[in-house]
Amino acid sequence: MRTREGGLVDDEAVVIARVRAGEPEAYAELVRAHTAVALRAAVACGAGPEAEDVVQQAFFKAYRSLGRFKDGAAFRPWLLRIVVNETRNTVRSAGRQRAVADREADLLGGEPRIPESADPAVAAEERERRRQLLDALEGLSEDHRQVVIHRYLLELDEAETAEVLGWPRGTVKSRLSRALKKLGPVLEGGEERG
């Protein structure tokens, strides 16, 4: 199976069965296949410079809990739920909130801020729109921010989002709808938030 990040993993159920049968090194296949999305989730949820530690801890907890993993379930949403919870715990225990500018820099990763071929005026407009969107995201409630992050930044489908956040699908739909209404003016190019 090829993950969205391009990592390869045998049938996840087979790999999990191998780990449960006493072949712990098989777990490395799952780690390789899902590390990129786990890091994006940790960063998007506010882990900041602790993102790698959060992901490492989440993989460790997932490994220890593999005996309770439900046969036939998808591994990625289950893992991301652990990553989200671990990120929340890390942010809470640190007692600090990350600034919007830091989160923007983390989300952009190693991408250049202004492509060399870009018109500086267009690049400035794009930066301003990105800043407005991130400001608008920061203005949302935690539940609304989480549903937008999981659906759009982490590109999870509705069912995966529901599983990761531990909400019914109807709750995902309604919270996403409300969040998008609040983000509407920013998404439509306006400067005011609703």
C-alpha positions in Angstrom: 0.0 0.0 0.0 1.3 3.5 -0.9 0.6 6.2 1.6 -0.3 9.8 0.5 3.3 10.7 1.5 4.7 8.2 -0.9 5.9 5.7 1.7 5.4 2.1 1.0 3.9 -0.4 3.5 2.8 -3.9 3.0 -0.8 -4.6 3.9 -1.0 -2.8 7.3 -3.0 -5.7 8.8 -0.2 -8.1 7.9 2.5 -5.8 9.3 0.5 -5.3 12.5 0.0 -9.1 12.8 3.7 -9.6 12.4 4.5 -7.1 15.2 1.9 -8.8 17.4 3.4 -12.2 16.6 6.8 -11.1 18.0 8.5 -9.4 15.1 8.9 -5.8 16.5 11.2 -4.7 13.7 8.2 -4.9 11.3 6.8 -1.8 13.1 9.5 0.2 11.3 7.5 -0.1 8.1 4.6 1.7 9.7 6.8 4.3 11.1 8.4 5.0 7.8 5.1 5.1 6.0 3.4 7.5 8.4 6.1 9.8 9.8 5.5 12.6 7.4 1.8 12.9 8.1 2.4 12.5 11.8 4.9 15.4 11.8 2.5 17.6 9.8 -0.3 16.8 12.3 1.9 17.6 15.3 3.0 20.9 13.7 -0.5 21.9 12.6 -1.8 21.2 16.1 0.9 23.5 17.7 3.7 21.2 18.7 6.3 23.6 17.2 9.9 22.7 17.8 8.7 19.7 19.9 7.0 18.1 16.9 9.6 15.4 16.4 9.5 14.5 20.1 5.7 14.4 20.0 5.7 12.1 17.0 8.4 9.8 18.5 6.3 9.6 21.7 3.1 8.9 19.7 4.7 6.1 17.7 6.0 4.6 21.0 2.5 4.8 22.6 1.0 3.3 19.4 3.4 0.5 19.5 2.7 -0.2 23.2 -1.1 -0.1 22.4 -1.0 -2.2 19.3 -2.5 -5.1 21.2 -5.6 -3.0 21.7 -5.7 -1.9 18.0 -9.0 -3.0 16.4 -8.5 -5.6 13.7 -9.6 -4.2 10.3 -9.3 -0.6 11.3 -7.1 1.8 9.4 -3.8 2.5 11.2 -3.3 6.1 10.0 -6.4 7.7 11.7 -5.7 5.7 14.8 -2.1 7.0 14.9 -3.1 10.6 14.2 -5.5 10.5 17.1 -2.6 9.5 19.3 -0.5 12.3 17.7 -3.2 14.9 18.3 -3.6 13.8 22.0 0.1 13.8 22.6 0.4 17.2 21.0 -2.3 18.6 23.3 -0.6 17.1 26.3 2.8 18.6 25.3 1.3 22.1 24.6 -0.6 22.0 27.9 2.3 20.9 29.9 4.5 23.5 28.4 1.9 26.1 29.2 2.5 28.2 26.2 0.7 29.0 23.0 2.6 29.3 19.8 2.5 32.6 17.9 0.8 32.7 14.5 4.0 33.7 12.8 5.8 30.7 14.3 3.1 28.3 13.2 3.1 29.8 9.7 6.9 29.2 9.5 6.5 25.6 10.7 3.7 24.9 8.2 5.8 26.2 5.3 8.7 24.1 6.4 11.7 24.4 4.0 9.7 25.9 1.2 11.1 29.2 0.0 8.9 32.1 1.1 9.2 33.9 -2.2 9.9 31.8 -5.3 12.8 33.4 -7.3 10.5 33.8 -10.4 7.6 35.4 -8.5 6.5 38.9 -9.0 7.3 40.6 -5.6 3.8 42.3 -5.5 2.1 38.9 -6.1 4.3 37.2 -3.5 3.5 40.0 -1.0 -0.3 39.5 -1.6 0.1 35.8 -1.1 1.9 36.3 2.1 -0.8 38.7 3.3 -3.6 36.3 2.4 -1.8 33.4 4.2 -1.3 35.6 7.3 -5.0 36.6 7.2 -6.0 32.9 6.9 -3.8 31.9 9.8 -5.0 34.8 11.9 -8.6 33.7 11.1 -7.7 30.1 12.1 -6.3 31.4 15.4 -9.6 33.2 15.9 -11.7 30.0 15.7 -12.6 27.9 18.7 -10.3 24.9 19.3 -12.8 22.4 17.9 -13.4 24.5 14.7 -9.6 25.0 14.2 -9.0 21.2 14.7 -11.6 20.2 12.1 -10.3 22.6 9.5 -6.7 21.5 10.1 -7.5 17.9 9.8 -9.7 18.2 6.7 -7.7 20.7 4.7 -4.1 20.9 6.0 -3.7 17.2 6.7 -6.0 16.3 3.8 -8.0 13.6 5.8 -11.4 12.6 4.5 -14.5 13.1 6.6 -14.4 9.6 8.1 -10.7 9.8 9.0 -11.2 13.2 10.5 -14.1 11.8 12.7 -11.9 8.9 13.8 -8.8 11.1 14.6 -10.8 13.6 16.6 -13.1 11.0 18.2 -16.3 12.7 17.0 -19.3 11.4 15.1 -19.3 12.2 11.4 -22.3 14.5 11.8 -20.3 16.5 14.3 -17.4 16.8 11.9 -19.8 18.0 9.2 -21.5 20.6 11.4 -18.3 22.0 13.0 -16.6 22.2 9.6 -19.6 24.0 8.2 -19.6 26.5 11.0 -15.8 27.0 10.8 -16.0 27.6 7.1 -18.8 30.2 7.6 -16.6 32.0 10.0 -13.6 31.8 7.6 -15.8 32.8 4.7 -14.8 36.5 4.5 -11.1 35.6 4.5 -11.6 32.7 2.0 -13.5 35.0 -0.3 -10.8 37.6 -0.2 -12.3 40.0 2.4 -10.4 41.2 5.4 -13.1 41.0 8.0 -13.8 37.8 10.0 -17.2 36.5 10.8 
